Amino acid sequence: MSRTQKLTPKQAWFVAEYLVDLNATQAGIRAGYSLKTADSIGLQLLRKTQVALAIQKAQEDRARRGLWLWPWLWRKSVSEW
């Protein structure tokens, strides 16, 4: 994948799901990849330059806006109900 190529919709979905809990296997499953291959697909996606850059950019954006704890806090509050 060249540096100028955009993420596929499924890769973008993986990135969004990965940011929830930083678990590549679970992100792969939630993004619609096969249960049998989600672990290997997750690792492959993390190694792709465009996916890694998208994750990095999103994490930097969240940190800048103070949202890096939001998924954890949301899950914690929901689990306590």
Phi, psi and omega in degrees: 000127181283163183295336183269350182285139180276165176290148171287163178303321181291322177294319178297321177296317177301314180302313180299318180288325179297323181292343179292311185222005180058033179246109186295321180296310180295323177297320178298316179297312181294334179276359174101008176281158182299142176301325182290330186246001186302323181294314180287322178296318179303314179294319178299317181295320179298333180276346179286131184305312184294322179292314179300318179294321179295320178295314181300314181298317180295320179294319178296319179296316178297317180297318180296323181268000179074027183254010185294335179268350188307309182300319180295315180296320180296313180297320180297315182293322179292319182291339180275351182285000000 
